[in-house]
Amino acid sequence: MKLRIEIDPDSQEEILLRAPAVTDEVRRLQTVIAEALSRKLELALQLGERECYIPCDEILFFETTERRVSAHTAEHMYFSPLKLCELEELLPRTFVRASKSCLVNTAHIVAINHSLTGASEILFKETGKKIYASRMYYKIVHDTIEETRLRK
């Protein structure tokens, strides 16, 4: 595989990945590039009376409680004016449903305590926060982790 950069002052920025077939390596490159481009995305979230602009890659998960969507980082809990279904469309592909009322950022998951009979406990890096993935959504969470993380 080779990497080539063409400089053309009259063109728009574009990333083109040309391959003879869609392989696992091509999929991993596509994922890495998409994540790198999406890291610039910030959401306007409420913390008390303040509007804060939080990078998406800092958010651990979103959950709905009492008809309000909260966004959790390692340090704070913010509130979002958007619904979970709206966030699902805007956010990078590392964010997936973990339950009917929760979206999780799989990039921050450090462990999953899988349960065959009920909800699986999801633990996050460098924080004591945890959520539960329902049986219905466990496979989506697990598959996204497998797709978006590079394996040696």
Salt bridges, closest charged atoms under 4 A:
GLU6 OE2 - ARG4 NH2 3.03
ASP24 OD1 - ARG27 NH1 3.37
GLU63 OE2 - HIS72 NE2 3.06
GLU88 OE1 - ARG97 NH2 3.36
GLU121 OE2 - LYS130 NZ 2.96
ASP143 OD2 - LYS139 NZ 2.98
ASP143 OD1 - HIS142 ND1 3.96
GLU146 OE2 - HIS142 NE2 3.97
GLU146 OE2 - ARG151 NH2 2.60
GLU147 OE1 - ARG93 NH2 2.68
